[in-house]
Amino acid sequence: MRLSSIVSRVYLGFFTLIVIMLGSAWLSISSNKNITSHIETITQQATPLMLQSSTLTIRFLDINRSSIPYLSADYVDELEPLKQVVVNNIEHYQQQLNWFEDKGTAGSPLESILQNIDETGVATIDKIDQTLNLYVSYLDTKDIGSMEQAQFQSVVGQLNNTLVNQLASASSDATQKAVEALLVQLSLIAAEANEAFSLQTSSEVRGVERRLQSRHERFEEAITNLEAQAPALVRRSKQSLSLLAAHAFSAQGSVSTHMKTVKLHESIAEQRAEIEQSIDVQLGYFDELSMYAESTATTLYQESMASSNQALVMQAIISAASVLIALLIGVNIAKGIRKPSQLVQSTLDQVANKDLSSTVQYQANNEFGSVSAKVNLMISHLTLMIENMRQSSLHLKEASLENQSTSGSLREAMLDQTNQTVMVATAMEQIECSVTEITQAANQTLTLVTSAVTSSSAGQQTMGKNVDLMGVLESKLAESTTTIDKLEKESASIGSILDVISGISEQTNLLALNAAIEAARAGEQGRGFSVVADEVRVLAAKTNASTQEIHHKIERLQNSSKLAVEQINQCVTDMAQCVEQTGEVNQSISTVYGLLNEVEQRSHQIATATTEHQVVASQVTQSISQIHELAEENSQRSQVLFSHGQQLEIMSQQQFSLTQEFKLPKPPESKS
């Protein structure tokens, strides 16, 4: 490798620095490994030990906390789920303690601490278990005591009512005094028992028990006195009195049961106090475990800090050596860069001042020699480029002037096109308006024709119904004619019947006359028969008159029937003519309906055609509007093109002015 090259020197310097940096990195990595091992030891041993010790403390305290709701329950039925919570917390504590037993090694301080924790924990858990079992007995005894107290109060109330009633109905003073004495003893016993029930310490309850035992003899004496005065009352109340004595004075009574409840409660309180003391001792062992974990972490931290400080000193020494070597290499490289860089800088300053007539006067077999040659080549290329730009600016100016002329002509042509398009668009808008009016008129005509077709169809249907009704009416009139003919014939037969009746009335009249004659002949004996004959004659006369009247009415009925038959026949004839004329009218309406249908179809065709014409006219108008917009856009573009031509002319002038500012080397004179 040639050391005359600046790059070779730089490479040599970088190689030296890289070797130093690698050595420094190796030393740093070694120290970091040492520190990392200490940190891993802290992370894997000390930190988990501290965290797990805190967790163990929490698990142990959870056992005591979970026993508080158990010992605060009021009913035995509530204890099972609460006890399960305590058992679960004990299992969690044992699992956490097993983790420490796996970490403890024989002979280490951790082993003795864990042994103390294990022994104290087992003793505390046993006490908690005893307390929980004792609390079950306490609740059972408390429930029994509550029932016995309620029974005691019931017995006292019953006896009190019985004695008060007996006191009101006492027949003698001795009986009254005996009842009052028993009532007093009953009240005192009830008061002492209620006082015992309200007390919660065994010493106070024991004092009440002693007072009750002292009242036992007086209570028995009061019962004996009452039995002497009112034996029937004592016999009736014997069971209640025995039950009261059992509750107040016996070892299985409600007062004794309450005493057992209080003693159990005090035992539970003592057990809880012992548990609290055991917990305090256990917390002390937990503190020792935390202190052991903390001391382990502190020792490892101090060792890692010592290793870190040693590595820091070595890093400082290597860094100082690196800086010194870098300074030496930098000075050597700077000496080889200063002079050629000044020459290149001077030439580039002249180029920056738009003077392209000078070149770099430096030749050497290194990088700056190559850079100088490239700078000189760049200056020559830049000179040639500026000459070409001058020529291009002149050509650009000529092209821009020609472009301005062409764009001006194009703008005038586009203005003419725009004006013509506006005129065509105006005409098409008028045509579109006319087509729209025609379409509206055609649609209105179509609407009217459709209404007429609908009306004619309805009229045709109505006329058809009238024709049918006429036919029905004609048949009904024919039936009526037949019926009236029958009526005329029947009325004629009635006339013959009337003739018979008239003959019968005449015969009856003759018989009555003959009877009257015979009655006159008989004299006084035939007077009754004469009266009958007169009545028969009168009846025959009335029958004859009625027959004549009926005959006259039948004649009038026959005349009316004949007239009705003639009128109905005339109606039948007229109805036939009406039916014929109605058929002709219906045929005419059908012809009109067909013509209206044809008109409606033609109106539909006209409306469709006018609508299509309107759409086409609208499309043509829209197309002309688009052509007008395009013409305006082309006019604007021609205006922009004209302005761009002016800008090109200005830019070519500016470009030529800029190239004039450069100082170019004089061209070599041609040899003659």
C-alpha positions as CSV (number, residue, x, y, z in Angstrom):
1,M,0.0,0.0,0.0
2,R,1.4,3.4,-1.0
3,L,1.4,5.9,1.9
4,S,1.6,8.9,-0.5
5,S,-2.1,8.4,-1.0
6,I,-4.3,10.4,1.4
7,V,-6.9,7.6,1.4
8,S,-4.1,5.1,2.4
9,R,-3.2,7.3,5.3
10,V,-6.9,7.6,6.3
11,Y,-7.3,3.8,6.0
12,L,-4.3,3.2,8.2
13,G,-5.6,5.6,10.8
14,F,-9.0,4.1,10.8
15,F,-7.5,0.6,11.1
16,T,-5.5,1.7,14.1
17,L,-8.6,3.2,15.7
18,I,-10.7,0.1,14.9
19,V,-8.1,-2.1,16.6
20,I,-8.2,0.1,19.7
21,M,-12.0,0.2,19.7
22,L,-12.2,-3.6,19.4
23,G,-9.9,-3.9,22.4
24,S,-12.1,-1.4,24.3
25,A,-15.2,-3.2,23.2
26,W,-13.8,-6.6,24.3
27,L,-13.0,-5.1,27.7
28,S,-16.4,-3.5,28.0
29,I,-18.1,-6.7,27.0
30,S,-16.2,-8.6,29.7
31,S,-17.1,-6.1,32.4
32,N,-20.7,-6.1,31.2
33,K,-20.8,-9.9,31.4
34,N,-19.6,-9.7,34.9
35,I,-22.2,-7.0,35.8
36,T,-24.9,-8.9,34.0
37,S,-24.2,-12.1,35.9
38,H,-24.5,-10.1,39.2
39,I,-27.7,-8.5,37.9
40,E,-29.1,-11.9,36.9
41,T,-28.2,-13.3,40.3
42,I,-30.1,-10.4,41.9
43,T,-33.0,-10.9,39.4
44,Q,-33.2,-14.6,39.8
45,Q,-32.5,-15.0,43.5
46,A,-32.7,-11.8,45.6
47,T,-35.6,-10.1,43.8
48,P,-37.9,-13.2,43.6
49,L,-37.0,-13.9,47.2
50,M,-38.2,-10.4,48.2
51,L,-41.3,-10.6,46.1
52,Q,-42.2,-14.0,47.3
53,S,-41.6,-13.1,50.9
54,S,-44.0,-10.2,50.5
55,T,-46.5,-12.6,48.9
56,L,-46.0,-15.1,51.7
57,T,-46.8,-12.4,54.2
58,I,-49.9,-11.4,52.3
59,R,-51.0,-15.1,52.0
60,F,-50.5,-15.6,55.8
61,L,-52.5,-12.4,56.6
62,D,-55.2,-13.5,54.2
63,I,-55.8,-16.5,56.5
64,N,-56.5,-14.3,59.4
65,R,-58.5,-11.8,57.4
66,S,-60.7,-14.5,55.9
67,S,-61.4,-15.9,59.4
68,I,-62.9,-12.5,60.5
69,P,-66.1,-12.9,58.4
70,Y,-66.4,-16.5,59.6
71,L,-66.2,-15.4,63.3
72,S,-68.7,-12.6,62.5
73,A,-71.4,-14.8,61.0
74,D,-74.7,-15.1,62.9
75,Y,-75.9,-18.5,61.6
76,V,-74.3,-21.9,61.3
77,D,-75.6,-22.2,57.7
78,E,-73.3,-19.3,56.7
79,L,-70.1,-20.9,58.0
80,E,-69.5,-23.6,55.3
81,P,-68.6,-21.2,52.3
82,L,-66.7,-18.9,54.7
83,K,-64.7,-21.8,56.0
84,Q,-63.9,-22.9,52.5
85,V,-62.4,-19.4,51.9
86,V,-60.2,-19.9,55.0
87,V,-59.1,-23.4,53.8
88,N,-58.3,-22.0,50.3
89,N,-56.2,-19.3,51.8
90,I,-54.3,-21.9,53.9
91,E,-53.6,-23.9,50.8
92,H,-52.3,-20.8,49.0
93,Y,-50.1,-20.1,52.0
94,Q,-48.7,-23.7,51.9
95,Q,-48.1,-23.5,48.2
96,Q,-46.2,-20.2,48.7
97,L,-44.2,-21.7,51.6
98,N,-43.3,-24.7,49.4
99,W,-41.6,-22.4,47.0
100,F,-39.2,-21.2,49.7
101,E,-38.5,-24.8,50.9
102,D,-37.3,-25.5,47.3
103,K,-34.9,-22.5,47.5
104,G,-33.5,-23.2,51.0
105,T,-30.2,-25.1,51.1
106,A,-28.8,-27.1,54.1
107,G,-26.8,-25.0,56.5
108,S,-27.8,-21.6,55.1
109,P,-29.4,-18.8,57.1
110,L,-32.5,-19.2,54.9
111,E,-33.1,-22.7,56.2
112,S,-33.3,-21.7,59.9
113,I,-35.7,-18.8,59.0
114,L,-37.9,-21.0,57.0
115,Q,-38.0,-23.6,59.8
116,N,-39.2,-21.0,62.3
117,I,-41.8,-19.7,59.8
118,D,-43.0,-23.3,59.2
119,E,-43.3,-24.1,62.9
120,T,-45.0,-20.8,63.8
121,G,-47.3,-21.1,60.8
122,V,-48.4,-24.6,61.7
123,A,-49.1,-23.6,65.3
124,T,-51.1,-20.5,64.2
125,I,-53.1,-22.5,61.6
126,D,-54.0,-25.1,64.3
127,K,-55.2,-22.3,66.6
128,I,-57.3,-20.8,63.8
129,D,-58.8,-24.2,63.1
130,Q,-59.6,-24.7,66.8
131,T,-61.1,-21.2,67.0
132,L,-63.3,-22.0,63.9
133,N,-64.5,-25.3,65.5
134,L,-65.1,-23.5,68.8
135,Y,-67.2,-20.8,67.0
136,V,-69.5,-23.5,65.6
137,S,-70.1,-24.7,69.1
138,Y,-70.7,-21.1,70.2
139,L,-73.3,-20.5,67.5
140,D,-75.1,-23.8,68.3
141,T,-75.2,-23.0,72.0
142,K,-76.3,-19.5,71.2
143,D,-79.2,-20.7,69.1
144,I,-80.2,-23.1,71.8
145,G,-80.0,-20.3,74.4
146,S,-82.1,-18.0,72.2
147,M,-84.8,-20.7,72.0
148,E,-84.7,-21.4,75.7
149,Q,-84.8,-17.7,76.5
150,A,-87.9,-17.3,74.3
151,Q,-89.5,-20.3,76.1
152,F,-88.6,-18.8,79.4
153,Q,-90.2,-15.5,78.6
154,S,-93.3,-17.3,77.4
155,V,-93.6,-19.3,80.6
156,V,-93.1,-16.1,82.7
157,G,-95.8,-14.3,80.8
158,Q,-98.2,-17.3,81.1
159,L,-97.6,-17.6,84.8
160,N,-97.9,-13.9,85.3
161,N,-101.3,-13.8,83.5
162,T,-102.5,-16.8,85.5
163,L,-101.5,-15.3,88.8
164,V,-102.9,-11.9,88.0
165,N,-106.3,-13.4,87.1
166,Q,-106.2,-15.5,90.3
167,L,-105.4,-12.4,92.3
168,A,-108.4,-10.6,90.9
169,S,-110.7,-13.6,91.7
170,A,-109.1,-14.4,95.1
171,S,-111.8,-15.3,97.7
172,S,-109.7,-14.6,100.8
173,D,-106.9,-12.4,102.0
174,A,-104.6,-15.4,102.6
175,T,-105.0,-16.5,99.1
176,Q,-104.5,-13.0,97.8
177,K,-101.2,-12.7,99.8
178,A,-100.0,-16.1,98.7
179,V,-100.6,-15.1,95.0
180,E,-98.9,-11.7,95.5
181,A,-95.9,-13.4,97.1
182,L,-95.5,-15.8,94.2
183,L,-96.0,-12.9,91.7
184,V,-93.2,-11.0,93.5
185,Q,-90.8,-14.0,93.3
186,L,-91.8,-14.5,89.7
187,S,-91.0,-10.9,88.9
188,L,-87.6,-11.0,90.7
189,I,-86.6,-14.3,89.0
190,A,-87.6,-12.8,85.5
191,A,-85.7,-9.6,86.3
192,E,-82.6,-11.6,87.4
193,A,-82.8,-13.9,84.3
194,N,-83.2,-11.0,81.9
195,E,-80.2,-9.3,83.5
196,A,-78.2,-12.4,83.0
197,F,-79.3,-12.7,79.4
198,S,-78.1,-9.1,78.8
199,L,-74.6,-9.7,80.3
200,Q,-71.6,-10.8,78.1
201,T,-69.0,-11.6,80.8
202,S,-68.8,-14.9,82.7
203,S,-68.1,-13.2,86.0
204,E,-71.2,-11.0,85.9
205,V,-73.4,-13.9,84.7
206,R,-72.0,-16.1,87.5
207,G,-73.0,-13.4,90.1
208,V,-76.6,-13.5,88.7
209,E,-76.6,-17.3,88.9
210,R,-75.7,-17.1,92.6
211,R,-78.5,-14.6,93.2
212,L,-81.0,-16.9,91.4
213,Q,-79.9,-19.9,93.5
214,S,-80.5,-17.8,96.6
215,R,-84.1,-17.1,95.4
216,H,-84.8,-20.8,94.7
217,E,-85.8,-21.5,98.3
218,R,-88.1,-18.5,98.5
219,F,-89.7,-19.4,95.2
220,E,-90.4,-22.9,96.5
221,E,-91.7,-21.5,99.8
222,A,-94.1,-19.2,97.8
223,I,-95.3,-22.1,95.8
224,T,-95.9,-24.2,99.0
225,N,-97.9,-21.3,100.6
226,L,-100.0,-20.9,97.4
227,E,-100.6,-24.6,97.3
228,A,-102.0,-24.5,100.8
229,Q,-104.4,-21.7,99.9
230,A,-105.2,-22.6,96.3
231,P,-104.2,-26.2,95.5
232,A,-106.3,-26.2,92.3
233,L,-104.3,-23.2,90.9
234,V,-101.0,-24.9,91.7
235,R,-102.1,-28.1,90.0
236,R,-103.1,-26.2,86.9
237,S,-99.8,-24.3,86.8
238,K,-97.6,-27.1,88.0
239,Q,-96.1,-27.8,84.6
240,S,-95.3,-24.1,84.0
241,L,-93.8,-23.7,87.5
242,S,-91.6,-26.7,86.9
243,L,-90.5,-25.4,83.5
244,L,-89.7,-22.0,85.1
245,A,-87.7,-23.6,87.8
246,A,-85.8,-25.7,85.3
247,H,-84.9,-22.6,83.2
248,A,-83.9,-20.5,86.2
249,F,-82.2,-22.9,88.5
250,S,-81.1,-26.2,86.8
251,A,-77.8,-26.8,85.1
252,Q,-79.6,-27.3,81.7
253,G,-81.7,-24.2,82.0
254,S,-81.7,-21.1,79.8
255,V,-79.5,-19.2,82.3
256,S,-76.9,-21.9,82.4
257,T,-77.0,-22.2,78.6
258,H,-76.4,-18.5,78.4
259,M,-73.5,-18.9,80.8
260,K,-72.0,-21.6,78.4
261,T,-72.5,-19.2,75.5
262,V,-70.6,-16.4,77.3
263,K,-67.8,-18.8,78.3
264,L,-67.4,-20.0,74.7
265,H,-67.3,-16.4,73.5
266,E,-64.6,-15.6,76.0
267,S,-62.7,-18.7,74.9
268,I,-62.9,-17.5,71.3
269,A,-61.7,-14.1,72.2
270,E,-58.7,-15.6,74.1
271,Q,-57.9,-17.8,71.1
272,R,-58.0,-14.8,68.8
273,A,-55.7,-12.9,71.1
274,E,-53.2,-15.9,71.0
275,I,-53.6,-16.0,67.2
276,E,-52.7,-12.3,67.0
277,Q,-49.6,-12.9,69.1
278,S,-48.6,-15.8,66.9
279,I,-49.2,-13.6,63.8
280,D,-46.9,-10.9,65.3
281,V,-44.2,-13.6,65.9
282,Q,-44.7,-14.9,62.3
283,L,-44.5,-11.4,60.9
284,G,-41.1,-11.0,62.7
285,Y,-39.9,-14.1,60.9
286,F,-41.2,-12.7,57.6
287,D,-39.2,-9.5,58.3
288,E,-36.1,-11.6,58.9
289,L,-36.8,-13.3,55.5
290,S,-37.2,-9.9,53.8
291,M,-34.0,-8.6,55.4
292,Y,-32.1,-11.7,54.3
293,A,-33.3,-11.1,50.7
294,E,-32.4,-7.4,50.9
295,S,-28.9,-8.1,52.3
296,T,-28.3,-10.6,49.5
297,A,-29.4,-8.1,46.9
298,T,-27.2,-5.4,48.5
299,T,-24.1,-7.6,48.5
300,L,-24.6,-8.5,44.8
301,Y,-25.2,-4.9,44.0
302,Q,-21.9,-3.8,45.7
303,E,-20.0,-6.5,43.8
304,S,-21.4,-5.3,40.5
305,M,-20.7,-1.7,41.2
306,A,-17.0,-2.5,42.0
307,S,-16.7,-4.4,38.7
308,S,-18.3,-1.5,36.9
309,N,-15.9,1.0,38.4
310,Q,-12.9,-1.1,37.4
311,A,-14.2,-1.3,33.8
312,L,-14.8,2.4,33.8
313,V,-11.2,3.1,34.7
314,M,-10.0,0.8,31.9
315,Q,-12.3,2.5,29.5
316,A,-11.0,5.9,30.4
317,I,-7.4,4.8,29.8
318,I,-8.2,3.3,26.4
319,S,-10.2,6.4,25.4
320,A,-7.3,8.7,26.2
321,A,-4.9,6.5,24.1
322,S,-7.4,6.5,21.3
323,V,-7.7,10.3,21.3
324,L,-3.9,10.8,21.2
325,I,-3.5,8.4,18.3
326,A,-6.4,10.0,16.5
327,L,-4.7,13.5,16.9
328,L,-1.5,12.2,15.4
329,I,-3.2,10.7,12.4
330,G,-5.3,13.8,11.9
331,V,-2.3,16.1,11.9
332,N,-0.5,13.9,9.3
333,I,-3.6,13.8,7.1
334,A,-4.2,17.6,7.4
335,K,-0.7,18.3,6.1
336,G,-1.4,16.4,2.9
337,I,-4.8,18.1,2.4
338,R,-4.2,21.8,3.2
339,K,-2.2,23.0,0.0
340,P,-4.2,21.2,-2.7
341,S,-7.5,22.1,-1.0
342,Q,-6.5,25.8,-1.0
343,L,-5.7,25.7,-4.8
344,V,-9.0,23.9,-5.5
345,Q,-10.8,26.4,-3.2
346,S,-9.3,29.4,-5.0
347,T,-10.3,28.1,-8.4
348,L,-13.8,27.3,-7.3
349,D,-14.2,30.8,-5.8
350,Q,-13.4,32.2,-9.2
351,V,-15.9,29.9,-10.8
352,A,-18.4,31.0,-8.1
353,N,-17.7,34.6,-9.2
354,K,-18.6,33.6,-12.8
355,D,-15.0,33.6,-14.0
356,L,-14.4,30.5,-16.0
357,S,-11.0,31.7,-17.4
358,S,-8.8,30.1,-14.7
359,T,-7.9,26.5,-13.9
360,V,-6.4,24.5,-11.0
361,Q,-2.6,24.5,-11.2
362,Y,-1.9,21.3,-9.2
363,Q,-0.5,18.0,-10.5
364,A,0.2,15.1,-8.1
365,N,-0.3,11.3,-8.0
366,N,-3.0,11.4,-5.4
367,E,-6.7,12.1,-4.8
368,F,-6.3,15.9,-5.0
369,G,-4.5,15.6,-8.3
370,S,-7.4,13.6,-9.7
371,V,-9.9,16.2,-8.2
372,S,-8.0,19.1,-9.8
373,A,-8.1,17.3,-13.2
374,K,-11.9,16.8,-12.8
375,V,-12.4,20.4,-11.8
376,N,-10.5,21.6,-14.8
377,L,-12.6,19.3,-17.0
378,M,-15.8,20.6,-15.3
379,I,-14.8,24.2,-16.1
380,S,-14.2,23.4,-19.8
381,H,-17.6,21.6,-20.0
382,L,-19.3,24.4,-18.2
383,T,-17.8,26.9,-20.7
384,L,-19.0,24.9,-23.6
385,M,-22.5,24.6,-22.0
386,I,-22.8,28.3,-21.5
387,E,-21.8,28.9,-25.1
388,N,-24.5,26.5,-26.2
389,M,-27.0,28.2,-23.8
390,R,-26.3,31.5,-25.5
391,Q,-27.1,30.1,-28.9
392,S,-30.2,28.3,-27.5
393,S,-31.5,31.5,-25.9
394,L,-31.4,33.2,-29.3
395,H,-33.3,30.3,-31.0
396,L,-35.7,30.2,-28.1
397,K,-36.5,33.9,-28.5
398,E,-37.3,33.5,-32.2
399,A,-39.5,30.5,-31.4
400,S,-41.4,32.4,-28.7
401,L,-42.1,35.3,-31.0
402,E,-43.5,32.9,-33.6
403,N,-45.5,31.1,-30.9
404,Q,-47.0,34.4,-29.8
405,S,-48.2,35.2,-33.4
406,T,-49.7,31.7,-33.8
407,S,-51.5,31.9,-30.4
408,G,-52.9,35.3,-31.3
409,S,-54.5,33.9,-34.5
410,L,-55.8,30.9,-32.6
411,R,-57.4,33.1,-30.0
412,E,-59.3,35.2,-32.6
413,A,-60.5,32.0,-34.3
414,M,-61.7,30.6,-31.0
415,L,-63.5,33.8,-30.2
416,D,-65.4,33.5,-33.5
417,Q,-66.2,29.8,-32.8
418,T,-67.5,30.8,-29.3
419,N,-69.8,33.5,-30.7
420,Q,-71.3,31.0,-33.3
421,T,-71.7,28.4,-30.7
422,V,-73.6,30.8,-28.5
423,M,-76.0,31.6,-31.4
424,V,-76.6,27.9,-32.1
425,A,-77.2,27.2,-28.3
426,T,-79.7,30.1,-28.2
427,A,-81.6,28.6,-31.2
428,M,-81.6,25.1,-29.7
429,E,-82.9,26.4,-26.4
430,Q,-85.8,28.0,-28.3
431,I,-86.4,24.7,-30.1
432,E,-86.3,22.9,-26.8
433,C,-88.8,25.2,-25.3
434,S,-91.2,24.7,-28.3
435,V,-90.8,20.9,-28.1
436,T,-91.5,21.1,-24.4
437,E,-94.8,23.0,-25.0
438,I,-95.8,20.5,-27.7
439,T,-95.0,17.6,-25.3
440,Q,-97.1,19.2,-22.6
441,A,-100.0,19.8,-25.0
442,A,-99.8,16.2,-26.2
443,N,-99.7,14.9,-22.7
444,Q,-102.8,17.0,-21.8
445,T,-104.6,15.7,-25.0
446,L,-103.6,12.1,-24.0
447,T,-105.1,12.7,-20.5
448,L,-108.4,14.0,-22.0
449,V,-108.6,11.2,-24.5
450,T,-107.9,8.6,-21.7
451,S,-110.7,10.2,-19.6
452,A,-113.0,10.0,-22.6
453,V,-112.2,6.4,-23.2
454,T,-112.8,5.6,-19.6
455,S,-116.1,7.5,-19.6
456,S,-117.2,5.8,-22.9
457,S,-116.3,2.4,-21.5
458,A,-118.4,3.2,-18.4
459,G,-121.3,4.4,-20.6
460,Q,-121.1,1.3,-22.8
461,Q,-121.2,-0.9,-19.7
462,T,-124.2,1.1,-18.3
463,M,-126.0,0.9,-21.7
464,G,-125.4,-2.9,-21.8
465,K,-127.0,-3.1,-18.3
466,N,-130.0,-1.0,-19.6
467,V,-130.5,-3.3,-22.5
468,D,-130.5,-6.3,-20.1
469,L,-132.9,-4.5,-17.8
470,M,-135.2,-3.7,-20.8
471,G,-135.2,-7.4,-21.8
472,V,-136.1,-8.4,-18.2
473,L,-138.8,-5.7,-18.1
474,E,-140.3,-6.9,-21.4
475,S,-140.5,-10.4,-20.0
476,K,-142.1,-9.1,-16.8
477,L,-144.7,-7.2,-18.8
478,A,-145.5,-10.3,-20.8
479,E,-146.0,-12.2,-17.6
480,S,-148.2,-9.4,-16.3
481,T,-150.4,-9.6,-19.5
482,T,-150.8,-13.3,-19.0
483,T,-151.8,-12.8,-15.3
484,I,-154.3,-10.1,-16.1
485,D,-155.9,-12.4,-18.8
486,K,-156.2,-15.1,-16.2
487,L,-157.8,-12.5,-13.9
488,E,-160.3,-11.5,-16.5
489,K,-161.3,-15.2,-17.0
490,E,-161.6,-15.7,-13.3
491,S,-163.8,-12.6,-12.9
492,A,-166.1,-14.0,-15.7
493,S,-166.4,-17.3,-13.7
494,I,-167.3,-15.2,-10.7
495,G,-170.2,-13.7,-12.7
496,S,-171.7,-17.2,-13.2
497,I,-171.4,-17.9,-9.5
498,L,-173.2,-14.7,-8.8
499,D,-176.0,-15.7,-11.1
500,V,-176.4,-18.9,-9.0
501,I,-176.4,-16.9,-5.8
502,S,-179.1,-14.5,-7.3
503,G,-181.3,-17.5,-8.2
504,I,-180.9,-18.9,-4.7
505,S,-181.9,-15.6,-3.2
506,E,-185.0,-15.4,-5.4
507,Q,-186.0,-18.9,-4.4
508,T,-185.4,-18.0,-0.7
509,N,-187.6,-15.0,-1.2
510,L,-190.4,-17.2,-2.6
511,L,-190.0,-19.6,0.2
512,A,-190.2,-16.8,2.7
513,L,-193.4,-15.5,1.0
514,N,-194.9,-19.0,1.1
515,A,-194.0,-19.3,4.8
516,A,-195.6,-16.0,5.6
517,I,-198.7,-17.1,3.8
518,E,-198.8,-20.4,5.8
519,A,-198.1,-18.5,9.0
520,A,-201.1,-16.2,8.3
521,R,-203.2,-19.2,7.8
522,A,-202.1,-20.8,11.0
523,G,-203.0,-17.7,13.0
524,E,-201.7,-17.3,16.5
525,Q,-199.8,-20.6,16.4
526,G,-197.9,-19.6,13.3
527,R,-196.7,-16.2,14.6
528,G,-193.2,-17.4,15.4
529,F,-192.9,-19.0,12.1
530,S,-194.0,-15.7,10.5
531,V,-191.2,-13.9,12.3
532,V,-188.7,-16.4,10.9
533,A,-190.2,-16.0,7.4
534,D,-189.8,-12.2,7.7
535,E,-186.2,-12.5,8.7
536,V,-185.5,-15.0,5.8
537,R,-187.2,-12.6,3.4
538,V,-185.1,-9.7,4.7
539,L,-182.0,-11.8,4.4
540,A,-182.9,-12.8,0.9
541,A,-183.4,-9.2,0.0
542,K,-180.0,-8.2,1.4
543,T,-178.4,-11.2,-0.4
544,N,-180.0,-10.1,-3.7
545,A,-178.8,-6.5,-3.2
546,S,-175.3,-7.6,-2.3
547,T,-175.3,-9.9,-5.3
548,Q,-176.3,-7.0,-7.6
549,E,-173.5,-4.8,-6.1
550,I,-170.9,-7.6,-6.5
551,H,-172.1,-8.1,-10.1
552,H,-171.6,-4.4,-10.8
553,K,-168.1,-4.4,-9.2
554,I,-167.1,-7.5,-11.2
555,E,-168.2,-5.8,-14.4
556,R,-166.1,-2.8,-13.5
557,L,-163.2,-5.1,-12.7
558,Q,-163.5,-6.9,-16.0
559,N,-163.6,-3.5,-17.8
560,S,-160.5,-2.4,-15.9
561,S,-158.7,-5.7,-16.7
562,K,-159.4,-5.3,-20.4
563,L,-158.1,-1.8,-20.3
564,A,-155.0,-2.9,-18.3
565,V,-154.4,-5.7,-20.9
566,E,-154.6,-3.2,-23.7
567,Q,-152.2,-0.8,-22.0
568,I,-149.7,-3.5,-21.1
569,N,-149.8,-4.7,-24.7
570,Q,-149.1,-1.2,-25.8
571,C,-146.2,-1.0,-23.2
572,V,-144.9,-4.3,-24.5
573,T,-144.9,-2.9,-28.1
574,D,-143.2,0.3,-26.9
575,M,-140.7,-1.7,-24.8
576,A,-139.7,-3.7,-27.9
577,Q,-139.1,-0.5,-29.8
578,C,-137.1,0.9,-26.8
579,V,-135.0,-2.3,-26.6
580,E,-134.3,-2.0,-30.4
581,Q,-133.3,1.7,-30.1
582,T,-131.2,0.9,-27.0
583,G,-129.3,-1.8,-28.9
584,E,-128.6,0.8,-31.7
585,V,-127.4,3.3,-29.1
586,N,-125.1,0.6,-27.5
587,Q,-123.7,-0.2,-30.9
588,S,-123.0,3.5,-31.6
589,I,-121.3,3.8,-28.2
590,S,-119.2,0.7,-29.0
591,T,-118.2,2.4,-32.3
592,V,-117.3,5.6,-30.4
593,Y,-115.3,3.6,-27.8
594,G,-113.3,1.9,-30.6
595,L,-112.6,5.2,-32.2
596,L,-111.5,6.7,-28.9
597,N,-109.2,3.8,-28.3
598,E,-107.6,4.4,-31.6
599,V,-107.3,8.1,-30.8
600,E,-105.7,7.2,-27.4
601,Q,-103.1,4.9,-29.1
602,R,-102.3,7.7,-31.6
603,S,-102.0,10.2,-28.7
604,H,-99.7,7.8,-26.9
605,Q,-97.5,7.6,-30.0
606,I,-97.6,11.4,-30.3
607,A,-96.6,11.9,-26.7
608,T,-93.8,9.3,-26.9
609,A,-92.5,11.0,-30.1
610,T,-92.6,14.5,-28.6
611,T,-90.9,13.2,-25.4
612,E,-88.1,11.6,-27.5
613,H,-87.8,14.9,-29.5
614,Q,-87.6,16.8,-26.2
615,V,-84.8,14.4,-24.9
616,V,-82.9,14.7,-28.2
617,A,-83.3,18.5,-28.1
618,S,-82.1,18.6,-24.5
619,Q,-79.1,16.4,-25.4
620,V,-78.3,18.6,-28.4
621,T,-78.6,21.7,-26.2
622,Q,-76.3,20.1,-23.6
623,S,-73.8,19.1,-26.3
624,I,-73.8,22.6,-27.7
625,S,-73.2,23.9,-24.1
626,Q,-70.3,21.6,-23.7
627,I,-68.9,22.7,-27.1
628,H,-69.3,26.3,-25.9
629,E,-67.5,25.5,-22.7
630,L,-64.7,23.7,-24.7
631,A,-64.5,26.7,-27.0
632,E,-64.2,29.0,-24.0
633,E,-61.6,26.7,-22.4
634,N,-59.6,26.6,-25.8
635,S,-59.8,30.4,-25.9
636,Q,-58.5,30.6,-22.4
637,R,-55.8,28.1,-23.2
638,S,-54.8,30.1,-26.3
639,Q,-54.6,33.2,-24.0
640,V,-52.4,31.2,-21.6
641,L,-50.3,30.0,-24.6
642,F,-49.9,33.6,-25.7
643,S,-48.8,34.6,-22.2
644,H,-46.4,31.6,-22.1
645,G,-44.9,32.8,-25.4
646,Q,-44.3,36.1,-23.8
647,Q,-42.8,34.5,-20.8
648,L,-40.6,32.4,-23.0
649,E,-39.4,35.5,-24.7
650,I,-38.6,37.1,-21.4
651,M,-36.9,33.9,-20.1
652,S,-34.8,33.7,-23.3
653,Q,-33.8,37.3,-22.8
654,Q,-33.0,36.6,-19.1
655,Q,-31.0,33.4,-20.1
656,F,-29.0,35.3,-22.6
657,S,-28.3,38.0,-20.0
658,L,-27.2,35.4,-17.5
659,T,-24.8,33.8,-20.0
660,Q,-23.4,37.2,-20.7
661,E,-22.4,37.6,-17.1
662,F,-19.9,34.6,-17.3
663,K,-16.3,35.4,-18.2
664,L,-15.2,32.8,-20.7
665,P,-11.6,32.1,-21.9
666,K,-10.7,33.7,-25.2
667,P,-10.8,31.4,-28.1
668,P,-7.3,30.6,-29.6
669,E,-6.4,32.7,-32.6
670,S,-6.4,30.8,-35.9
671,K,-3.1,30.6,-37.6
672,S,-3.1,32.3,-41.0
